[in-house]
Amino acid sequence: MSRLLSGQVALVTGAAAGIGRATALAFAREGLKVVVSDIDPAGGEGTVAQIRAAGGEARFIRCDVTREAEVRALIEGTQAAHGRLDYAFNNAGIDIEKSKLADAQESEFDAIMGVNVKGVWLCMKYEIPLMLAQGGGAIVNTASVAGLGAAPKMGIYSASKHAVIGLTKSAAVEYAKKNVRINAVCPAVIDTDMYRRAIEAEPRKAEYAKAVHPIGRVGKVEEIAAAVIYLCSDTAGFTTGIALPVDGGATAV
Ligand SMILES: NC(=O)c1ccc[n+]([C@@H]2O[C@H](COP(=O)([O-])OP(=O)(O)OC[C@H]3O[C@@H](n4cnc5c(N)ncnc54)[C@H](O)[C@@H]3O)[C@@H](O)[C@H]2O)c1
């Protein structure tokens, strides 16, 4: 795999834990300066500490991706610190509903759409002008296999991830000639806090989670991070507007 250029700058949202933390660590291993962002300062500073302990460069900027002023400040803070933004991984997301559509609450709809859809849109809204001004960049948004098909008892989440793919494709086409590539990654079940919370709530889900993947296990955060690094790298220079499943074969059956 061609590597990213040392000294470039990457931003990761939802980087206090799980997939975001693993990807922030992977960017740092590639020699990039990493802006770690999240609503959770303790977790975010934990990610920064791990990067620094491994000899990398990182800083934490707190941001709630549902708030435009905070997203604007995040991108302005990135520019002030580093003067550029080469790669953005818009990954912050929540999955809170546990019921069929008719039983879900309006507050759940608003919360899920706020983080998963509005958050991704707001991040791109402020990242893209910075990338255009410097001559290019690459963005990866976190969708899900739930954005490619049905997700029973997670219908609002599924709709939010379909929307992430819609935003990704439209943005990719709008900026394709401007050297800004925009793709989505679609994880299946990955072993993170989000997954462990779901298993705690319903332990029988663990066996089901393994069984939905023909590979026979849930995914690792590092396997999503590797896909993000690939999509950002020049190896993927002809790839824009895709929703890449990283799913142990789940969408093949
Ligand atoms: N874990 C899985 O099985 C799985 C599968 C498919 C897709 N995903 C997606 O991957 C992404 C990361 O999930 P994860 O499994 O690492 O979850 P996680 O809960 O471990 O991490 C999510 C991070 O997002 C942060 N966050 C939540 N709301 C935020 C907000 N408003 N602003 C900024 N940050 C916020 C949290 O504080 C947390 O650090 C999410 O978009 C999720 O929907 C996860």
PDBQT file of the ligand as one rigid body, heavy atoms in Angstrom, charges set to zero:
ROOT
HETATM    1  N1  LIG A 301     -18.911  -0.682  16.115  1.00  0.00    +0.000 N 
HETATM    2  C1  LIG A 301     -19.601  -1.124  15.089  1.00  0.00    +0.000 C 
HETATM    3  O1  LIG A 301     -19.966  -2.303  15.011  1.00  0.00    +0.000 OA
HETATM    4  C2  LIG A 301     -19.950  -0.180  13.952  1.00  0.00    +0.000 A 
HETATM    5  C3  LIG A 301     -20.462  -0.726  12.780  1.00  0.00    +0.000 A 
HETATM    6  C4  LIG A 301     -20.784   0.111  11.727  1.00  0.00    +0.000 A 
HETATM    7  C5  LIG A 301     -20.580   1.461  11.839  1.00  0.00    +0.000 A 
HETATM    8  N2  LIG A 301     -20.084   1.993  13.001  1.00  0.00    +0.000 N 
HETATM    9  C6  LIG A 301     -19.892   3.436  13.052  1.00  0.00    +0.000 C 
HETATM   10  O2  LIG A 301     -18.543   3.690  13.363  1.00  0.00    +0.000 OA
HETATM   11  C7  LIG A 301     -18.428   4.972  13.996  1.00  0.00    +0.000 C 
HETATM   12  C8  LIG A 301     -17.607   4.825  15.247  1.00  0.00    +0.000 C 
HETATM   13  O3  LIG A 301     -18.273   3.932  16.113  1.00  0.00    +0.000 OA
HETATM   14  P1  LIG A 301     -17.567   3.082  17.258  1.00  0.00    +0.000 P 
HETATM   15  O4  LIG A 301     -18.086   1.722  17.151  1.00  0.00    +0.000 OA
HETATM   16  O5  LIG A 301     -16.108   3.343  17.253  1.00  0.00    +0.000 OA
HETATM   17  O6  LIG A 301     -18.315   3.756  18.504  1.00  0.00    +0.000 OA
HETATM   18  P2  LIG A 301     -17.826   4.320  19.891  1.00  0.00    +0.000 P 
HETATM   19  O7  LIG A 301     -19.079   4.584  20.655  1.00  0.00    +0.000 OA
HETATM   20  O8  LIG A 301     -16.768   3.451  20.465  1.00  0.00    +0.000 OA
HETATM   21  O9  LIG A 301     -17.160   5.701  19.457  1.00  0.00    +0.000 OA
HETATM   22  C9  LIG A 301     -17.930   6.761  18.955  1.00  0.00    +0.000 C 
HETATM   23  C10 LIG A 301     -17.271   8.073  19.376  1.00  0.00    +0.000 C 
HETATM   24  O10 LIG A 301     -18.075   9.159  18.875  1.00  0.00    +0.000 OA
HETATM   25  C11 LIG A 301     -18.139  10.142  19.885  1.00  0.00    +0.000 C 
HETATM   26  N3  LIG A 301     -19.320  10.988  19.702  1.00  0.00    +0.000 N 
HETATM   27  C12 LIG A 301     -20.619  10.687  19.953  1.00  0.00    +0.000 A 
HETATM   28  N4  LIG A 301     -21.394  11.757  19.724  1.00  0.00    +0.000 NA
HETATM   29  C13 LIG A 301     -20.566  12.766  19.313  1.00  0.00    +0.000 A 
HETATM   30  C14 LIG A 301     -20.777  14.118  18.938  1.00  0.00    +0.000 A 
HETATM   31  N5  LIG A 301     -22.001  14.679  18.950  1.00  0.00    +0.000 N 
HETATM   32  N6  LIG A 301     -19.709  14.868  18.559  1.00  0.00    +0.000 NA
HETATM   33  C15 LIG A 301     -18.463  14.321  18.564  1.00  0.00    +0.000 A 
HETATM   34  N7  LIG A 301     -18.199  13.060  18.928  1.00  0.00    +0.000 NA
HETATM   35  C16 LIG A 301     -19.245  12.285  19.302  1.00  0.00    +0.000 A 
HETATM   36  C17 LIG A 301     -18.192   9.347  21.196  1.00  0.00    +0.000 C 
HETATM   37  O11 LIG A 301     -17.850  10.148  22.311  1.00  0.00    +0.000 OA
HETATM   38  C18 LIG A 301     -17.233   8.215  20.904  1.00  0.00    +0.000 C 
HETATM   39  O12 LIG A 301     -15.914   8.543  21.306  1.00  0.00    +0.000 OA
HETATM   40  C19 LIG A 301     -19.861   5.450  14.218  1.00  0.00    +0.000 C 
HETATM   41  O13 LIG A 301     -20.216   6.361  13.188  1.00  0.00    +0.000 OA
HETATM   42  C20 LIG A 301     -20.676   4.184  14.098  1.00  0.00    +0.000 C 
HETATM   43  O14 LIG A 301     -22.005   4.435  13.695  1.00  0.00    +0.000 OA
HETATM   44  C21 LIG A 301     -19.764   1.191  14.066  1.00  0.00    +0.000 A 
ENDROOT
TORSDOF 0
